[in-house]
Amino acid sequence: MTSALPPPDLDLVVLGGGGHVGLPLSLAFAEAGLRVGIYDTSQPTLDRIASGEMPFMENGADALLAALIPTGRLVLSADAEILCRTEQVIVVIGTPVDEFLGPSMTVFERAVEQIAPNLRDGSLVVLRSTVYPGTTGFVARHLEARGRRVDLAFCPERIAEGHALEELHSLPQIVGADTDAAAERAAQLFGLLASRTIRTTTKEAELAKLFTNTWRYMKFAVANQFFMIADQAGVDYGNILEAIRLDYPRAADLPGPGFAAGPCLFKDTMQLAAFTSDHFPLGQSAMQVNEGLPAYIVSALERRYDGLPGKTVGILGMAFKAESDDSRASLSYKLRKLLAWAGASVLCTDPYVRDERLISLDDVVAGSDILILGAPHKAYRGLRLGGKDVVDIWGALGEGIRL
């Protein structure tokens, strides 16, 4: 029973603390002076962290991890009993979408079953990753049904992957809580990091996170739709975009075209669509545009070359965005599949992504008839392409945007 437990010896435990959201957060709290438990079910990930090696790219994290390891302020475990050693738990588990593009609550049902026996009564429990609206209430009811009395809050992460250690301090933190006690405790905890905190209810905070990512996803869809319209008209969208944005502040927020991918934007837009009674046609249209961009590129190439059988196409960049090693939900992989279905031989490279199927940049450039920029890594700028045909919808190679 939790009533017989010894006094807590950890200031905080981060459940999912070895991942892209949880690990930078753990490092930031440890840097702030807390003794932080990193709870993760992947023992290989924990072993890498314990050895001082970051399991993924994150600006500034390598040096910070190396500095923190000797302090003893990081305690790593794959055993849920580590939760017994603290009165503050941050749960970094998001709500995935299922094969029908609806939210799957199974992951939270399992999480509640796992953590409930190990939670101290009166603990502060903070949900951190994007969740379906109402999930915080769902967790509260299920913990109560299992006899756990906790203060529960939803404090969404809003950082750009790769810039967490900077933005955890520079961005305000939304604190979603339905009781004053939970709000005060969560605000005090995140006040160690954030420039300020903003109080909302749990459902308001849940929707704020979904609205933020969905708004970005829809802006990218507008940019990609404009690109396709310009391309079909036979004009250079790069020139149009420069003409629109140059010294014209009302168009400054129009992004350039490119793959809108990664582990959050598509998923969060579909969760919002599942939540609304009218099925959110704007969001669904954005999904069709963004997810359809690889197919548009393949179709355009098929028209240009009268089919792709016999052609070798090289994809430069398999991460979901520039200067990242994260390939989750990357549209470069969808592009590779569509090119192969169209009969092309496909070669792929990336300076950061770990994938045994990838080959060197030099081999891709030398062996390809056509090159497609999948992720605009800095390593590709100024690249000598030997006059090969290039598809650069990002406009990052200095050769315009052309198909």
N, C-alpha and C positions, 0 to 999 in steps of 0.2 A: 504494500500500500504506500502511496506517496506520502502519507502522514508520518511514516517512519523513516523517511529519507534523511540523510545528513544534510547540513546546510549546503546550498549551491556553491560550487567553486568556479563556475563559468558565468560571465556576465551576459552571454548571448550564445545561442546555437542557431546556425543557419542550415535549415533542411534543404538539401540540394545545393550545398555550399561549394561544390566543385565545378559548377557550370558557368556559362557565360554571364549570367546575372548574379549568381550567388557568390562566386569567388571574388570578384572585384569588391563586392559589398563587404564580404568578410575581411578582406585586406584593409578596406577603408576604416571599418570599426576597430580593427586591431591597431591600426596606425593612430587612431584617436585615443588609444590607451585601454580598450576593453580586452578582456580575455575571451576569445571567440572560439566556439566549437564549430568545426566544419563537418557536418554530417552528410555523407553521400554514399549511395549504394555501390558505386564503382570503386573497388579497391585499387585497380591500376591507376585511376585518376588520383586517388589519395596518395598513392606511393610516389607519383610524379611530383605532387605538391610538396610532400614531405622531404623530397630530395632537393627542393628549391627550384623545380622546373615548372613553369606555367604550361598547362595543357592546351593552351590556345593563345592567340595574339591579343594583347591588350596593352595599349600605350602606357608605359611607366610601371607595369605590373611586375616585370621580371626583377627590376632593382628593388621594388618594395617587398616582394616576397622574400628575396634573399636577405633583406635587412630584418624582416620579422621572424624568420625561422629561429635564429638564436635567442630571441626574447622569451620564447615559451608562451607567447600570447595567442598562438594558433594551436588548437587541439583537434586532431583529425580522427574520425571514426566512421566505420560502416555499420555500427551497431546502434539501433534506435534508443538504447538505454542511455546514450549521451544526453538525451532530452531531459532525463531526471536531474541533471547536474546544473540546471539553470531555471530562472523564472522569466526568461524572455526568449521567445522562439520566433524566427522569421522563416516562413514557408515559401520557398521559391519553386512553386509548381504551377504551371499554367493549365488552362483548359484547352485540350486539343479539339480539333474538329474530326468527326468520323467520316466514313466513306460517303455519307449523304450530305456533307458540309454542314452538319449540325453539331452542337457542343456535346462532348462526351464527358459525363461526370464521373465515370468509373475511376479515373485517376484520383479524384478527391475522396471518393468513397474508400478506396484502398488506403489513402493517406490518413484519413481519420481513424480507420481501424488500426493502423500502424502506430500512430503517435498518441492516441488517447490513453493507453495504459501507462505511458511514460511521462505524461504531462503532470507537473505539480499543480495542485489546485491554486487558483489565484494568479496563474501565469499570464503574462501578456503574449498573445499569439497574433502575429502580423502576417497576412497574406500579401505577397509581393508581386508575383507575375500576373499577366493579364488573365482575367477570369470572366466567365459568362455572368451577366448581371443577375444578382441574387445568390451567387456562390458563397459569399461571406455569410449570409444568413443561413444557407444550407449547412455550412460547416458548424456554425454556432448551434443549430438545432441538433446536429448529430453528435457533437461533443457533449452537449447537455444530456442527451439521451443515454450517453455512456458514463454519466456521473461526473463529468469534468466541468468545473466552474472556472472560466477564464475570462479575461478581457480581450476582446477580438477587434482587430482593425484591418482595414485594407489600405495599404500604402503603396501605390503602383510605382514601379520603376519607369522612368521616362528618358533614360540615357540612350545615346547613340552607341551601339556596340563598337568597342575599341576606344571609347572616350569616357568610360565610366568613372575612372579615378578623378578626372577633372570635373565632370558634370554632376557627380554626387555632391560636390561642394558648391557648384555655381548655380544649380537649378533649385527652385523651390520644391518642397516635397508636399504632395497632397496627402492629407491624413483623413481617411474615411473611417468614421466611427459612429456608432449609434448610442453610445453612452459617454458621458463626460470623463469618466475614469479611464476608459480605453483611449479616448482622444488625448488626454493629458499625458498618459504614459507613452503612447506612440510618438507624440510630438517631442517629448523629452528625449526619447531615444534617437530619433532622427535629427533632432536639434544639434546633436554632436557632429553632424555632417552637413546638413543642408543650410543654404543661405537664409531660408525662412520656411515655415510650414503653413499650409492652407487647410482649414477644417471644412469637411463636408460629411454627409452621411456615407455609409458604405456603398449604397447603390449609386449615389452621385459620383463617387470616386471610381467605381467600376465602369460607369458609362463615360466618364471623362477620359479614361485610358483608351477605351474603344473608339471614342470620337476622335481622339488625337491621331491614332494610327490610321483610322479610316479616312480622315481628311487628307493625310499625306498620300495615301494610296489613290484617292480619287484625283488629286492634283497630278500625280504621275500618269494616271490614265488619260487625263485631258492632254498632257504633253505628248503622250504616245499616239493618241488619236490624231492630233494635229500633224505629227510627223507622217503618219500614214496618208492623210489627206494630201499633204504637200508632195509626198513621193508619188502618189498616183497621178498628181497633176504634172509631174515631170519637172519640178523645181527643187532648188536646194533649200531644205528647211533650216539649215544652219544660217543662211543669209537672212531668212525671214525672222528667225529667233533673235538675231542680233539687231535687226531693224526694229523689232517690237520692244526690246528691253533697253536699248542704249539711251541713257539719260531720260528714261520714262519710268518714274517710280511706281506708277499704278500697275505696271507689268513686271516689276522686279521679282515677284514671287512665282512667276511662271517657270517651272523647272524645265530643263532640257529632257529629251527623250532618253530611254534606256530601260533595262530590265528592272521592274519593280518586284523584288523578290525578298527572300529571307524568311526567318521563322515567325514573323509577327504580322506584317501588313495584310497579306491575303487572309490568314487565319482570323485575325481580329475583325476584318470586314465581313467575313462569313458569319462570325458569331453575332455581330450586330444585325445582319440580315435574318438570322434565325430568331433573334429576340423581338423583332418588330412584327406587327400584325399584318402589314402590307408587303412584307418580304423585301423591303428596301431595294427598289429597282435601281436607284443610283449606284449603290454599292455593287449590285450584281452586274451592272453594265461595266463598272470599273474593272471588275474581275475578268469579264470577257475580253476587254481591251488589253489589259496587262498580260493575262495568261495567253492571249492570242498572238502577242507580238512575235514569239519564235516561229509560229506557223506562218505569219505574214512574211517573215524574212525568207523562209524556205520556199514559199510560193513565188516570191519575187525572183529568187535565184533560178527556180525551175523555168520561169518565163524567159529570163535573160539567156540562159544557156540551152534552152529547148530540152530540159531534163537534166538530172544530176548524175545518172549512172556513168561511171568512168571518170568522174571528178573526185578530187581529194580536197576536202574542206578542213581547214585548221581553225580551231576555236582558241582564242587567246583569253584565258581567264575563266576559271570554273567556280570561283567564290561568288557569293550572292551580291557582293559589292566590292569596291576598290579597297585595297590595302587591308584585306581581311583574309583569314584562312578558313572562314566558316562557309561551307558549301550547302548548308541546310536550305532546302527549297530553292536552290539556285536554278534560274531558268536556263543557264548554260547547259545543264544536263538534259532538260527537256528539248533544247535545240539540238543537242547531239542525237537524241533518239529520233527526232523528226527528220534530220538529215539522213540518218541511216535508213529509215523507212523509205525515203525518197530515192535511195540507191547510191548515195554518195559514200565514199570512204571518209572517215572522220578521224582527225588527229587532235588531241587536246593537251593543253599545257597550263600550268599555273605556278607562279613562284612561291606560293604559300600553302596551297591546299595539299594535304597528304592523301594521295590516292595512287595506288600502284598502277592504275591504268593510264596515268598521265606520263608524257614524255617531255624531253627538253624543249625549250623555246626554239633553239637553233634547228632541231629536227623538224619541228612543226612548220616553221617558216620555209625550210628547204624542201619539205615534202608535200606542200600544199599548192593547189592551183588557186584556191580562194581562201582568204583569211577573214574571219569574223571576230570582232572584239566583243567578248562576252562580259568581261569585267575590266574597267578602265584603270588597271594598276599603273602606277607611275613608271614601273619598269618597262612598259611598252611605249612610252612617249619617246619620240625621236628614233624609233626603231627603223632600221633599214629593211624595207620590204621587197626590194628588188623589182619594183614595178608590178607586183602581183595585184590582182583585183582584191579590193578591201571593202568589207561592210563594217562601217563604223557609225552606228546610230548615235553613239555618245558624242561624237565630234571631238574625241580626245587625241587622235593621232595626227592632227594637223592636216588631214587630207579631206576635210569636209565630211558631210553626212550624205552618203550615197548608197544606193542599192543597185 
